[in-house]
Protein backbone atom coordinates (compact mmCIF):
# COMPACT_ATOMS: atom_id res chain seq x y z
CA UNK A 1 0.00 0.00 0.00
CA UNK A 2 2.88 2.37 0.73
CA UNK A 3 4.32 1.65 -2.71
CA UNK A 4 0.93 2.45 -4.32
CA UNK A 5 0.74 5.79 -2.47
CA UNK A 6 4.22 6.75 -3.66
CA UNK A 7 3.33 5.85 -7.23
CA UNK A 8 -0.01 7.69 -7.54
CA UNK A 9 1.05 11.11 -6.20
CA UNK A 10 3.49 13.72 -7.39
CA UNK A 11 7.09 12.49 -7.05
CA UNK A 12 7.73 15.47 -4.75
CA UNK A 13 5.81 13.75 -1.94
CA UNK A 14 8.09 12.53 0.79
CA UNK A 15 8.24 9.00 2.08
CA UNK A 16 7.13 10.09 5.55
CA UNK A 17 3.98 11.76 4.17
CA UNK A 18 3.16 8.67 2.11
CA UNK A 19 3.70 6.51 5.21
CA UNK A 20 1.35 8.74 7.28
CA UNK A 21 -1.36 8.53 4.61
CA UNK A 22 -1.03 4.77 4.44
CA UNK A 23 -1.26 4.39 8.21
CA UNK A 24 -4.37 6.63 8.36
CA UNK A 25 -6.07 4.80 5.52
CA UNK A 26 -5.22 1.28 6.60
CA UNK A 27 -5.13 1.44 10.36
CA UNK A 28 -7.12 -1.77 10.54
CA UNK A 29 -4.11 -3.67 9.17
CA UNK A 30 -2.11 -2.52 12.16
CA UNK A 31 -4.98 -3.68 14.35
CA UNK A 32 -4.82 -7.16 12.80
CA UNK A 33 -1.06 -7.22 13.30
CA UNK A 34 -1.52 -6.25 16.97
CA UNK A 35 -4.09 -9.03 17.46
CA UNK A 36 -1.68 -11.53 15.90
CA UNK A 37 1.12 -10.32 18.20
CA UNK A 38 -1.14 -10.81 21.25
CA UNK A 39 -2.01 -14.30 20.02
CA UNK A 40 1.64 -15.27 19.68
CA UNK A 41 2.34 -13.94 23.18
CA UNK A 42 -0.57 -16.01 24.47
CA UNK A 43 0.93 -19.15 22.84
CA UNK A 44 4.30 -18.39 24.41
CA UNK A 45 2.80 -18.03 27.90
CA UNK A 46 0.62 -21.13 27.41
CA UNK A 47 3.68 -23.23 26.54
CA UNK A 48 5.40 -22.30 29.80
CA UNK A 49 2.45 -22.01 32.22
CA UNK A 50 0.18 -25.01 32.80
CA UNK A 51 -2.37 -22.98 34.84
CA UNK A 52 -2.69 -20.40 32.05
CA UNK A 53 -3.21 -23.17 29.51
CA UNK A 54 -5.90 -24.89 31.62
CA UNK A 55 -7.74 -21.59 32.16
CA UNK A 56 -7.93 -20.73 28.46
CA UNK A 57 -8.76 -24.26 27.30
CA UNK A 58 -11.59 -24.28 29.85
CA UNK A 59 -13.07 -21.11 28.37
CA UNK A 60 -13.22 -22.63 24.87
CA UNK A 61 -13.96 -26.21 25.92
CA UNK A 62 -17.59 -26.00 24.77
CA UNK A 63 -16.66 -24.70 21.33
CA UNK A 64 -13.96 -27.36 20.96
CA UNK A 65 -16.46 -30.03 21.95
CA UNK A 66 -18.81 -28.95 19.17
CA UNK A 67 -16.11 -28.80 16.54
CA UNK A 68 -14.73 -32.13 17.74
CA UNK A 69 -17.93 -33.84 16.63
CA UNK A 70 -17.33 -32.66 13.09
CA UNK A 71 -15.89 -35.11 10.60
CA UNK A 72 -12.18 -34.59 9.83
CA UNK A 73 -12.82 -34.36 6.10
CA UNK A 74 -15.60 -31.81 6.62
CA UNK A 75 -13.36 -29.72 8.87
CA UNK A 76 -10.60 -29.87 6.28
CA UNK A 77 -12.87 -28.78 3.43
CA UNK A 78 -14.35 -25.89 5.44
CA UNK A 79 -10.89 -24.64 6.44
CA UNK A 80 -9.73 -24.88 2.83
CA UNK A 81 -12.68 -22.77 1.63
CA UNK A 82 -12.13 -20.16 4.37
CA UNK A 83 -8.41 -19.90 3.51
CA UNK A 84 -9.24 -19.44 -0.16
CA UNK A 85 -11.76 -16.69 0.62
CA UNK A 86 -9.23 -14.94 2.86
CA UNK A 87 -6.59 -14.99 0.11
CA UNK A 88 -9.07 -13.65 -2.45
CA UNK A 89 -10.03 -10.84 -0.08
CA UNK A 90 -6.38 -9.81 0.37
CA UNK A 91 -5.79 -9.92 -3.39
CA UNK A 92 -8.98 -7.90 -3.99
CA UNK A 93 -7.87 -5.16 -1.60
CA UNK A 94 -4.42 -5.07 -3.18
CA UNK A 95 -5.82 -4.76 -6.71
CA UNK A 96 -8.33 -2.13 -5.61
CA UNK A 97 -5.51 0.05 -4.33
CA UNK A 98 -3.32 -0.42 -7.40
CA UNK A 99 -6.03 0.19 -10.02
CA UNK A 100 -8.02 2.79 -7.95
CA UNK A 101 -11.20 0.77 -8.22
CA UNK A 102 -13.87 -0.23 -5.71
CA UNK A 103 -13.12 -3.60 -4.02
CA UNK A 104 -16.33 -5.05 -5.51
CA UNK A 105 -14.97 -4.75 -9.07
CA UNK A 106 -11.22 -4.97 -8.48
CA UNK A 107 -11.05 -8.75 -8.96
CA UNK A 108 -12.23 -8.28 -12.55
CA UNK A 109 -8.82 -6.77 -13.33
CA UNK A 110 -7.01 -9.94 -12.21
CA UNK A 111 -7.59 -11.93 -15.45
CA UNK A 112 -6.57 -8.86 -17.47
CA UNK A 113 -3.31 -8.50 -15.52
CA UNK A 114 -2.58 -12.21 -15.91
CA UNK A 115 -3.21 -12.01 -19.67
CA UNK A 116 -0.80 -9.09 -20.03
CA UNK A 117 1.88 -11.00 -18.14
CA UNK A 118 1.52 -14.19 -20.20
CA UNK A 119 4.21 -13.36 -22.84
CA UNK A 120 6.84 -12.79 -20.16
CA UNK A 121 5.68 -15.90 -18.27
CA UNK A 122 5.98 -17.96 -21.47
CA UNK A 123 9.51 -16.71 -22.00
CA UNK A 124 10.51 -17.73 -18.48
CA UNK A 125 8.81 -21.10 -18.87
CA UNK A 126 10.56 -21.74 -22.20
CA UNK A 127 13.96 -20.91 -20.73
CA UNK A 128 13.33 -23.15 -17.74
CA UNK A 129 12.08 -26.05 -19.87
CA UNK A 130 15.00 -25.68 -22.30
CA UNK A 131 17.53 -26.05 -19.50
CA UNK A 132 15.54 -28.84 -17.86
CA UNK A 133 15.24 -30.84 -21.11
CA UNK A 134 19.00 -30.64 -21.57
CA UNK A 135 19.58 -32.35 -18.23
CA UNK A 136 16.74 -34.81 -18.81
CA UNK A 137 18.11 -35.74 -22.22
CA UNK A 138 21.64 -36.14 -20.89
CA UNK A 139 20.62 -38.43 -18.04
CA UNK A 140 18.18 -40.32 -20.27
CA UNK A 141 20.94 -41.23 -22.72
CA UNK A 142 23.31 -42.11 -19.88
CA UNK A 143 20.73 -44.42 -18.30
CA UNK A 144 20.22 -46.48 -21.47
CA UNK A 145 21.85 -49.82 -22.17
CA UNK A 146 23.04 -52.74 -20.09
CA UNK A 147 19.69 -54.55 -20.14
CA UNK A 148 18.66 -57.14 -22.75
CA UNK A 149 15.20 -58.70 -23.03
CA UNK A 150 14.82 -62.20 -24.48
CA UNK A 151 11.55 -63.82 -25.41
CA UNK A 152 11.08 -67.56 -24.65
CA UNK A 153 12.08 -68.65 -28.20
CA UNK A 154 15.16 -66.42 -28.47
CA UNK A 155 17.53 -68.71 -26.52
CA UNK A 156 18.13 -72.33 -27.55
CA UNK A 157 19.85 -73.51 -24.33
CA UNK A 158 17.82 -76.08 -22.39
CA UNK A 159 18.10 -77.83 -19.05
CA UNK A 160 19.51 -80.88 -20.85
CA UNK A 161 22.54 -78.77 -21.77
CA UNK A 162 23.46 -78.27 -18.10
CA UNK A 163 25.52 -81.21 -16.89
CA UNK A 164 26.98 -82.07 -13.50
CA UNK A 165 24.65 -79.88 -11.42
CA UNK A 166 21.56 -82.05 -11.11
CA UNK A 167 20.77 -81.15 -7.48
CA UNK A 168 20.88 -77.40 -8.06
CA UNK A 169 19.07 -77.75 -11.36
CA UNK A 170 16.19 -79.53 -9.65
CA UNK A 171 15.78 -76.66 -7.18
CA UNK A 172 15.89 -74.06 -9.92
CA UNK A 173 13.21 -75.96 -11.86
CA UNK A 174 11.09 -75.89 -8.72
CA UNK A 175 11.21 -72.09 -8.61
CA UNK A 176 10.22 -71.91 -12.28
CA UNK A 177 7.19 -74.09 -11.56
CA UNK A 178 6.19 -71.77 -8.72
CA UNK A 179 6.46 -68.79 -11.06
CA UNK A 180 4.20 -70.47 -13.63
CA UNK A 181 1.65 -71.52 -10.99
CA UNK A 182 1.87 -69.08 -8.04
CA UNK A 183 -1.69 -69.78 -6.92
CA UNK A 184 -0.68 -73.24 -5.71
CA UNK A 185 1.25 -71.57 -2.88
CA UNK A 186 -0.63 -68.30 -2.38
CA UNK A 187 -4.00 -70.01 -1.97
CA UNK A 188 -2.53 -71.83 1.03
CA UNK A 189 -1.27 -68.63 2.66
CA UNK A 190 2.32 -68.67 1.42
CA UNK A 191 4.27 -66.59 -1.07
CA UNK A 192 6.34 -67.42 -4.12
CA UNK A 193 10.13 -67.15 -3.58
CA UNK A 194 11.29 -64.07 -5.46
CA UNK A 195 15.08 -64.41 -5.42
CA UNK A 196 17.74 -67.06 -6.05
CA UNK A 197 21.48 -66.75 -5.49
CA UNK A 198 23.77 -69.08 -7.44
CA UNK A 199 27.30 -68.93 -6.06
CA UNK A 200 30.39 -70.98 -6.68
CA UNK A 201 33.73 -71.06 -8.48
CA UNK A 202 33.96 -69.63 -12.01
CA UNK A 203 33.01 -71.93 -14.85
CA UNK A 204 30.74 -74.26 -12.87
CA UNK A 205 27.64 -73.40 -14.91
CA UNK A 206 25.86 -70.55 -13.16
CA UNK A 207 25.34 -68.43 -16.27
CA UNK A 208 24.61 -71.53 -18.36
CA UNK A 209 21.92 -72.48 -15.87
CA UNK A 210 20.36 -69.04 -16.19
CA UNK A 211 20.42 -69.38 -19.98
CA UNK A 212 18.68 -72.73 -19.64
CA UNK A 213 16.02 -71.08 -17.50
CA UNK A 214 15.52 -68.51 -20.27
CA UNK A 215 15.22 -71.26 -22.86
CA UNK A 216 12.87 -73.50 -20.87
CA UNK A 217 10.50 -71.02 -19.30
CA UNK A 218 7.44 -69.52 -20.93
CA UNK A 219 8.24 -66.13 -19.42
CA UNK A 220 10.46 -63.36 -20.82
CA UNK A 221 14.05 -63.31 -19.62
CA UNK A 222 15.88 -60.04 -18.81
CA UNK A 223 19.68 -60.15 -18.69
CA UNK A 224 21.40 -57.37 -16.71
CA UNK A 225 25.00 -56.72 -17.72
CA UNK A 226 27.50 -56.78 -14.81
CA UNK A 227 28.67 -53.22 -15.57
CA UNK A 228 25.23 -51.79 -16.25
CA UNK A 229 25.13 -49.78 -13.02
CA UNK A 230 28.74 -48.51 -13.06
CA UNK A 231 28.60 -44.90 -14.27
CA UNK A 232 30.65 -41.73 -14.24
CA UNK A 233 27.95 -39.46 -12.77
CA UNK A 234 26.26 -39.94 -9.43
CA UNK A 235 22.57 -40.77 -9.64
CA UNK A 236 22.66 -42.42 -13.07
CA UNK A 237 22.81 -45.87 -11.47
CA UNK A 238 19.66 -45.08 -9.49
CA UNK A 239 17.91 -43.98 -12.68
CA UNK A 240 18.96 -47.23 -14.34
CA UNK A 241 17.52 -49.26 -11.47
CA UNK A 242 14.25 -47.33 -11.64
CA UNK A 243 14.08 -47.77 -15.41
CA UNK A 244 14.88 -51.48 -15.14
CA UNK A 245 12.08 -52.18 -12.69
CA UNK A 246 9.65 -50.02 -14.64
CA UNK A 247 10.36 -52.28 -17.61
CA UNK A 248 10.12 -55.43 -15.46
CA UNK A 249 6.71 -54.44 -14.10
CA UNK A 250 5.35 -53.78 -17.58
CA UNK A 251 6.64 -57.11 -18.88
CA UNK A 252 5.36 -58.98 -15.81
CA UNK A 253 1.86 -57.59 -16.27
CA UNK A 254 1.84 -58.32 -20.00
CA UNK A 255 3.18 -61.89 -19.87
CA UNK A 256 2.17 -62.96 -16.37
CA UNK A 257 5.72 -62.97 -15.02
CA UNK A 258 9.35 -62.22 -15.85
CA UNK A 259 12.78 -63.57 -14.89
CA UNK A 260 15.67 -61.13 -14.40
CA UNK A 261 19.26 -62.39 -14.21
CA UNK A 262 22.07 -60.37 -12.60
CA UNK A 263 25.42 -61.79 -13.70
CA UNK A 264 28.46 -61.09 -11.48
CA UNK A 265 26.19 -59.74 -8.75
CA UNK A 266 29.15 -58.84 -6.53
CA UNK A 267 29.71 -55.77 -8.76
CA UNK A 268 26.35 -54.46 -7.57
CA UNK A 269 25.44 -56.12 -4.30
CA UNK A 270 27.88 -54.38 -1.97
CA UNK A 271 28.11 -50.92 -0.43
CA UNK A 272 31.58 -50.23 -1.69
CA UNK A 273 33.61 -51.72 1.14
CA UNK A 274 33.82 -55.47 0.62
CA UNK A 275 35.12 -55.69 -2.91
CA UNK A 276 37.04 -52.45 -3.22
CA UNK A 277 40.48 -54.03 -2.84
CA UNK A 278 41.30 -57.27 -4.66
CA UNK A 279 41.61 -59.92 -2.03
CA UNK A 280 40.54 -57.40 0.61
CA UNK A 281 40.30 -58.34 4.26
CA UNK A 282 36.83 -59.52 5.24
CA UNK A 283 37.65 -60.28 8.84
CA UNK A 284 36.30 -63.83 8.62
CA UNK A 285 38.80 -66.68 8.50
CA UNK A 286 37.85 -69.28 7.56
CA UNK A 287 34.59 -68.51 5.76
CA UNK A 288 32.07 -71.15 4.71
CA UNK A 289 31.77 -69.30 1.41
CA UNK A 290 35.41 -70.12 0.66
CA UNK A 291 35.10 -73.90 1.00
CA UNK A 292 35.94 -74.96 -2.53
CA UNK A 293 36.17 -78.70 -2.06
CA UNK A 294 34.02 -81.20 -3.86
CA UNK A 295 31.83 -81.81 -0.83
CA UNK A 296 31.96 -78.32 0.69
CA UNK A 297 29.25 -78.21 3.35
CA UNK A 298 27.34 -81.19 2.00
CA UNK A 299 27.54 -82.92 5.38
CA UNK A 300 25.39 -80.17 6.92
CA UNK A 301 21.65 -79.83 6.72
CA UNK A 302 20.39 -77.12 4.33
CA UNK A 303 19.11 -75.02 7.26
CA UNK A 304 22.47 -75.16 9.06
CA UNK A 305 24.42 -74.35 5.91
CA UNK A 306 22.16 -71.36 5.12
CA UNK A 307 22.43 -70.03 8.68
CA UNK A 308 26.22 -70.43 8.72
CA UNK A 309 26.56 -68.61 5.40
CA UNK A 310 24.45 -65.68 6.56
CA UNK A 311 26.32 -65.42 9.86
CA UNK A 312 29.65 -65.36 8.02
CA UNK A 313 28.88 -62.11 6.25
CA UNK A 314 31.18 -59.17 7.09
CA UNK A 315 29.85 -56.51 9.40
CA UNK A 316 29.94 -52.79 8.67
CA UNK A 317 32.15 -51.74 11.58
CA UNK A 318 34.87 -49.23 10.78
CA UNK A 319 37.25 -50.81 13.24
CA UNK A 320 37.82 -53.95 11.16
CA UNK A 321 41.25 -54.31 9.53
CA UNK A 322 41.29 -52.73 6.11
CA UNK A 323 37.70 -51.51 6.28
CA UNK A 324 38.52 -47.80 6.26
CA UNK A 325 41.07 -48.27 3.47
CA UNK A 326 38.52 -50.21 1.46
CA UNK A 327 35.96 -47.44 1.82
CA UNK A 328 38.43 -44.72 0.87
CA UNK A 329 39.49 -46.58 -2.26
CA UNK A 330 35.85 -47.33 -3.10
CA UNK A 331 35.01 -43.64 -2.74
CA UNK A 332 37.87 -42.61 -5.03
CA UNK A 333 37.40 -45.19 -7.74
CA UNK A 334 33.88 -46.56 -7.38
CA UNK A 335 31.83 -43.76 -8.90
CA UNK A 336 28.97 -46.16 -9.56
CA UNK A 337 28.63 -49.80 -8.66
CA UNK A 338 26.88 -51.01 -5.57
CA UNK A 339 27.48 -47.82 -3.61
CA UNK A 340 26.29 -44.26 -4.14
CA UNK A 341 22.64 -45.24 -3.68
CA UNK A 342 22.44 -47.84 -6.46
CA UNK A 343 22.29 -50.83 -4.13
CA UNK A 344 19.79 -49.07 -1.88
CA UNK A 345 17.57 -48.35 -4.90
CA UNK A 346 17.79 -52.01 -5.93
CA UNK A 347 16.85 -53.23 -2.45
CA UNK A 348 13.91 -50.82 -2.30
CA UNK A 349 12.63 -52.00 -5.68
CA UNK A 350 13.00 -55.68 -4.76
CA UNK A 351 10.82 -55.51 -1.65
CA UNK A 352 9.70 -51.89 -1.23
CA UNK A 353 6.25 -50.34 -1.22
CA UNK A 354 4.38 -50.61 -4.50
CA UNK A 355 2.41 -47.48 -5.35
CA UNK A 356 -0.85 -47.53 -7.38
CA UNK A 357 -0.38 -47.48 -11.15
CA UNK A 358 -1.82 -45.15 -13.78
CA UNK A 359 -2.55 -41.43 -13.95
CA UNK A 360 -6.33 -41.90 -13.70
CA UNK A 361 -5.98 -44.29 -10.77
CA UNK A 362 -3.51 -42.17 -8.77
CA UNK A 363 -4.60 -38.60 -9.61
CA UNK A 364 -8.15 -38.51 -10.96
CA UNK A 365 -9.58 -40.92 -8.41
CA UNK A 366 -8.00 -38.91 -5.56
CA UNK A 367 -9.41 -35.66 -6.95
CA UNK A 368 -12.85 -37.25 -7.09
CA UNK A 369 -12.48 -38.40 -3.48
CA UNK A 370 -12.12 -42.09 -4.43
CA UNK A 371 -9.52 -44.44 -3.06
CA UNK A 372 -6.95 -45.59 -5.66
CA UNK A 373 -6.95 -49.24 -6.60
CA UNK A 374 -4.08 -51.25 -5.08
CA UNK A 375 -1.21 -52.22 -7.37
CA UNK A 376 -1.28 -55.69 -8.96
CA UNK A 377 1.04 -58.51 -7.98
CA UNK A 378 4.20 -58.41 -10.07
CA UNK A 379 5.60 -61.89 -10.72
CA UNK A 380 9.34 -61.18 -10.85
CA UNK A 381 11.94 -63.88 -10.19
CA UNK A 382 15.45 -62.58 -9.48
CA UNK A 383 18.43 -64.81 -10.22
CA UNK A 384 21.85 -63.63 -9.03
CA UNK A 385 25.14 -65.29 -9.94
CA UNK A 386 28.50 -64.60 -8.31
CA UNK A 387 31.74 -66.23 -7.27
CA UNK A 388 32.23 -63.65 -4.45
CA UNK A 389 29.23 -64.09 -2.14
CA UNK A 390 31.24 -62.81 0.82
CA UNK A 391 31.05 -59.22 -0.48
CA UNK A 392 27.28 -59.23 -0.96
CA UNK A 393 25.37 -56.99 1.41
CA UNK A 394 23.47 -58.75 4.17
CA UNK A 395 20.33 -56.76 3.40
CA UNK A 396 20.28 -58.29 -0.08
CA UNK A 397 20.59 -61.83 1.28
CA UNK A 398 17.74 -61.61 3.73
CA UNK A 399 14.58 -63.69 3.13
CA UNK A 400 12.09 -61.77 1.05
CA UNK A 401 14.75 -60.56 -1.36
CA UNK A 402 16.93 -63.64 -1.89
CA UNK A 403 14.95 -66.54 -0.49
CA UNK A 404 17.13 -69.40 -1.69
CA UNK A 405 20.90 -69.75 -1.86
CA UNK A 406 22.43 -72.58 -3.90
CA UNK A 407 26.09 -73.45 -4.23
CA UNK A 408 27.06 -74.40 -7.78
CA UNK A 409 30.26 -76.18 -6.86
CA UNK A 410 32.65 -78.48 -8.67
CA UNK A 411 30.69 -81.37 -10.20
CA UNK A 412 31.17 -84.88 -8.76
CA UNK A 413 32.67 -87.71 -10.74
CA UNK A 414 29.33 -88.71 -12.25
CA UNK A 415 28.69 -85.14 -13.26
CA UNK A 416 32.14 -84.83 -14.84
CA UNK A 417 31.58 -88.05 -16.78
CA UNK A 418 28.23 -86.78 -18.11
CA UNK A 419 29.85 -83.48 -19.05
CA UNK A 420 32.65 -85.23 -20.95
CA UNK A 421 30.11 -87.40 -22.75
CA UNK A 422 27.99 -84.37 -23.62
CA UNK A 423 30.80 -82.35 -25.20
CA UNK A 424 32.49 -85.36 -26.80
CA UNK A 425 29.16 -86.22 -28.38
CA UNK A 426 29.39 -82.99 -30.40
CA UNK A 427 32.71 -83.99 -32.03
CA UNK A 428 34.04 -87.08 -33.76
CA UNK A 429 36.21 -89.09 -31.38
CA UNK A 430 37.46 -92.63 -30.71
CA UNK A 431 37.41 -92.65 -26.89
CA UNK A 432 35.91 -95.63 -25.12
CA UNK A 433 33.66 -95.43 -22.07
CA UNK A 434 36.54 -96.64 -19.89
CA UNK A 435 38.75 -93.77 -21.13
CA UNK A 436 36.00 -91.22 -20.49
CA UNK A 437 35.62 -92.67 -17.00
CA UNK A 438 39.37 -92.29 -16.46
CA UNK A 439 39.18 -88.64 -17.57
CA UNK A 440 36.43 -88.00 -15.04
CA UNK A 441 38.52 -89.60 -12.27
CA UNK A 442 41.79 -87.74 -12.95
CA UNK A 443 40.16 -84.27 -13.16
CA UNK A 444 38.58 -83.81 -9.70
CA UNK A 445 38.36 -80.02 -9.86
CA UNK A 446 37.27 -79.72 -13.49
CA UNK A 447 34.33 -77.45 -14.22
CA UNK A 448 31.94 -77.49 -17.13
CA UNK A 449 33.84 -74.67 -18.81
CA UNK A 450 37.22 -76.36 -18.36
CA UNK A 451 35.87 -79.68 -19.68
CA UNK A 452 34.44 -77.94 -22.73
CA UNK A 453 37.78 -76.20 -23.27
CA UNK A 454 39.66 -79.49 -22.92
CA UNK A 455 37.54 -81.18 -25.57
CA UNK A 456 37.86 -78.15 -27.84
CA UNK A 457 41.66 -78.02 -27.43
CA UNK A 458 41.88 -81.72 -28.29
CA UNK A 459 39.84 -81.03 -31.43
CA UNK A 460 42.06 -78.09 -32.39
CA UNK A 461 45.21 -80.20 -31.95
CA UNK A 462 43.71 -83.05 -33.98
CA UNK A 463 42.77 -80.69 -36.82
CA UNK A 464 46.19 -79.05 -36.69
CA UNK A 465 48.14 -82.31 -36.78
CA UNK A 466 45.93 -83.90 -39.40
CA UNK A 467 45.12 -87.62 -39.90
CA UNK A 468 48.80 -88.61 -40.24
CA UNK A 469 49.88 -87.39 -36.83
CA UNK A 470 52.16 -84.47 -35.93
CA UNK A 471 54.47 -83.29 -38.67
CA UNK A 472 58.22 -83.56 -38.20
N, C-alpha and C positions, 0 to 999 in steps of 0.2 A: 504493500500500500504506500509506503514511503517513496518507493521508486516511481509509482504512478503519479504521486503528487509532484515530484521533481520534474517529471516529463511533461505534465499538462500546463504548467505555469511558465511565466517568463524565466529565461535562464538566470535573471538577476536575483531570483529568490534564493535566500540562503538555506542551508541545510537545517539549521535550527528552526526556522519558520516552517519549513515543510514538515519537520518532526512534530512541532506543536499542533499543526493542523491535523496531522494523522492521529495524534493521541486524542484530540478533541472529537474527531469524527468516529474513531473506532476504540472508544474507551472500554466497550464491552469485551474486546479481545484481551485487554489487560485484566479484566475481571475474571475471564475464563482461566487465564494463566495463574492468577492468584488462587483460584479454587483448586487448580491442579497442584500448586505448590503446597497448599494445606493438606491435600489428600496424600501427597508423598510424605509429608511430615507425620501424618497419622499412621501410615504404614511403618515408618521408622520406629515410632514409639510403640506400636503394637508388636513389633518383632522383639522388643526388649522388655516389655512389661506385660506379664500374664494377666494382671488385674484389669489393665486398660483393654486388652483384647477381649476378655470375658464380658466386660461392660458393653462394648460396642456390638459384639456378636449377639448379646442378649436383646439389644434394641431392635435388631433386624432379623431376629430368629423367625418371627412370623412370616415375613416376606420370603426368607430363604426356604421355609417349609413349603410355601405355595409353589415357588419356582422349582423346588426339588421334585415335586410330583410330575413336572413336565418331562416329556420324552427327550432324550439327549439329541436325537435328530431334529426334533421340533425346535429345541433351544438353539441348536447350531444354525438352522435356517433363519430363525428370527434375528439372531445376532448378525448374520451375514447381510440380511436386508437392511438392518439399521446402520451397519457400517457403510454400506453402499450409499444410502441416503445422506449420511453425514459427509462423505467425500464429495457427492454431487453438490451439496449445499456450499461447501468450501470453494469448489471450483466455480459455482455460480456467482458467489460474492467476488471472487477474484476477477472473473470476466466482466462483471458489471462495473468494477472500478476501472479496468483497462479501457473498455469500449464506451464508458459513460452512458450506460443503458440501465434501465430498471432491472432489478434482479429477476423479475418474472420473465423477461425476454432475453436475458443475457446468455442462457444456455443455447439459444438458437445460433449464436455466433461460433459455438464450438466446432460443429462440422465444417463451417467455412474456414476457420483457422487451420483445422487438420488438412483440408483439401489444399490450401496454399502451401503447407509445409511438406506435401507429399513428394515433390521433385527432389528436395534436399534429402528427405528420408530414403528415397529410392537410391540416391547416389551413395549414401552411407551403407545401405544394405548391400548394394552391389560390391562395394569395396570390401566389406566384411566377408561376403560369400566367396569372392574371388580368392582372398587369402585362405579362407577355410578350405575351399576345394583343392588348393595346392597341397595342403597338408594331408587332406583325405586321400587324394590321388597318390601321393608319395607313399603313405603307409599302406594303402590298398595294394599297390604293386609290390611292396616289400613283404606283405603277408601272403602272397601267392606262392604256390609250389610246395613240394615236399609231401604231397598227399595224392595217392593214386587210388582210383576206384575200379574194381574189377567185378564184372557180372559173373554169375555162376558158371557160364560156359567159356569164360575167357582164359581160364587156367586148366591145363590138362593133367596136372599132378593129382594123384589119388592116394587113398590110404594104403593101397597095395604097393605103392612106391616107397613107403617108409618101412625100413627093415631094422630089426634089432632093438626096437623100442615098443614092444607089444604092450607092456603094462601101462606105460604113459599114454599110448595111443588109445587104449580102451577107455581111460578116464577122459581124454579129450573128446572122444566120440560121445560119451555120456553127456557132456556139456552141450554138444551140438543138438542132441535129442531134446534136452530141456529147452533149448532156444526155439526149436520147431514146435514143441508142445508145452508151453509154459503153464497152461491151465492144469496139467496133471499135478503140479506142485502147488500152485496158488489156490486151487479149490480146496486144498487140505490145510491151508493156513501158512504155507511156507513161501519162499521167494526163490527165484531162479538165480543161481550164482552168476555174477556179472563180470568176474575177472579171473584170469588164469595167469600164473607166472611159470614160465618154462626156463629153468636155469641149469647150467651145466657147462662142461668144457666146450671150447669151439669145435665145430665140425660134427657134433653128435646128432644133428638132425632137427634142431629147434625151428629154424626157418623153413626147412623142408616140410615139417609137420604143419606149420601154419599154411604153407602153400597147398598141402593136401586138404586142409580144412576148407580153403577157398574153392578147391576143385570139387569137393564132395557135397558141400552144403548148398541149399537152395536159396541162401541169402547172399546179398552183395558183400564183398570183401574189400575193406579199405586198408591200404598199406601206408604206414607213416614212416617216412624216411628218417634214419637216425639223426641226421643233422637238420631236420626241418625246423626245429625251434632254436637253433643257434643263430643269432643275428647280431648285427653291428649296433643297432639302436635299441635302447631300452623300451620295452612296451610292445615291440613287434611280436615277440614270442607269445605274449598274452593275447594279442589280436589273432594270431594263428590258432591258438587253442580255442578261442571263441568261434572262429570261422569253421574249424574242424568239427566241433560239436553241433554247430548249426546245420552243417551238411549231414552229420550222422543222424540227427533227429528227423530231418526231412526224408532221408533214405529209409530209416526205420519205420516211419509212418507209411511210406509208399509200399514197401515190400514186406512189412510185418516183422522186420528185424534186420540187424546188420552186425557184422563182425569187423572189428578194428584191430590191427596188428601193429604193435610198437616194437620194431627191431632195435637191438642194442639199447634196451630201456635204461641202462645205467647212465647214458648221456643226458637223460631227462629226469630220471627219478631220484635226484639228490639235490640238496640245497647248496651245493657248491663246495662242501668241505670234504666229503669222503673221497671223491675221485679227482681232486685237483692235482695231486702229485702222483706220478706213476709209482705204484708200489707204496703208497702213503701208509702211514701208521694208522691202524684202526683201533688199537688198544685191546684187541681180543686175540689171544694166542693160547691154544689153537681155536679155530672157528669151525663149527660144523659145516659152514658153507665151503670150506677149503678141502674137505675130505674128497680126494679125487680117485680113490680106489674103486675097484670093480663093485664091491659090495656097499661102500659108503656107510650109510646108516640103515641098511636094509634089516639089520637085526632088531631095530626099534619098531615100536608100533607107529602108525601114521600120526596119531595124536601127539606122541612124545617127540617125534622128529619135527613136527610143525612147531610145537612149543619151544623146543631147543633152538630152532632156527630164528624164531622171532626174538627170543631172549638174547641171541648173540649179536643183535644189531648194535652198531655204535651209538653212544649217547651224544648229546649236543653240548656237553660241557666244554668250556674253553680251557680247562686245566689239563686236558689230555695231551700227551706228547704229540707234537706236530699239528695240533688242531688249529692253533692261531696261524701258523705258517700256511697251512692248507687254505684257510679262509682268505688270507692276504693274497696268495697267488690266484685263487679263484676270482677275487675281486678285480685283480689286474688283468687277467686274461680271459675270464669267463664272462664275456659281455652278454651272452644269452644263456642257453643251456637250462639246467634244472633250477638255477637260481633266478634272481631278479623278478620274482613273481610268476614265472612260467609254471613251475611245479605247483604253486598254490592255486593257480587258475585251473590246472588239470585236475587237482584233487577236488576243487569245488564243483567242477563239471561232472566228475565221476559220481559223486554222491551228494551234491548240493541241492538246494531248493529249486524246484521246477516251477517257473512262473506260467500263468495262463498264456495261451498262444492266440495270435490274431489281433488285428487292430480293432475290429468290431467287438470281439470278446473282451478285450482289456480296457478299451476306451469308451466305446459307445454304450456298452452295457452299464459301466459305472456312471456315465452321465445320466442315463435313464433311471438310475437308482437300483439296477439289477446286479446281482452277484455274478462275477465272471465264472465261466465253467472251468472246472479243474483241468490241468493238463493231462494228456493221455499218457499211457505207460509206454516208455520207449524201450524196445527190446535191443539192447546194445551189449554185445559180449566183447570184453577187452582181453586180448592175448598179448602178454609181454614176454620178450625173450632177452636173456642176458647171460653173460658168463661172469658178471661181477655183482652178485646179489647183495654182497656185504655193503655196497655203497648206496643201495636203495633206501629211501626215507621210510621210517617206520610207519608214518601216516599213510603211505601208499599201500603198505602190506597188511593193513588191518582188515578184518572181515567187513564186508560191505563194499570194499573197493577191489581188493584181490582176495577172493574167497578160497582159492585152491592154489597150492604151490607144488609143482612137480619137478623132480630132478631128472633131467635127461642126461644120464651119465654114460660112461663107456659101455657099449653093449656086451652082454655075456658071450660065451663061446658059441651058443646056438644062434644068437643074433648075428655074430660075425660070419658064421657059416652061411646063413641066409643072405647076408649082404653080399658076400663073395659070389654066391650063386646067382644073385639078381644081376649084378654088374657083368659077370662073365657070360650070362645068358644073352647080353646085347652084342657080344663080339664072338668071333670064331676062335675056338681054343681046343686044346687036346688034353686038358687036365681031367684026371679021374676024380671020383668022389673022395677017395682016400687022400689025394693031394690037396683038395680043397679043405678037407678036415684038418690036415696038417697046417695049412695056412692059417686057419682060424685058431689053432692051438698056439702057434708061435708068435702071434700078434695080439697080446692080451690088452694092449691099450690103443688098439686101432679104432678109429671112428668111421662113420659112414663116409665122410669126405675123404679121409686118408685111404680107405679101401677103394673108393672110386678112382682116386688119383693113382693108386698102385696098379690097378687094372689098365688104366689109360696109359701109364708109362710103359707097361709091358707091351701094349699094342703099338705104341710109338716106336719102341726098340725093334719089335718084330717087323714093322713096315720099313724101318730104316735099314735093317740088316738084310731084308729080302729073304726069299725061300732057301737060298743056298748058304745061309749063315753069315757071320760077320766077315767083311772083306779084309784081306791082308794088306 
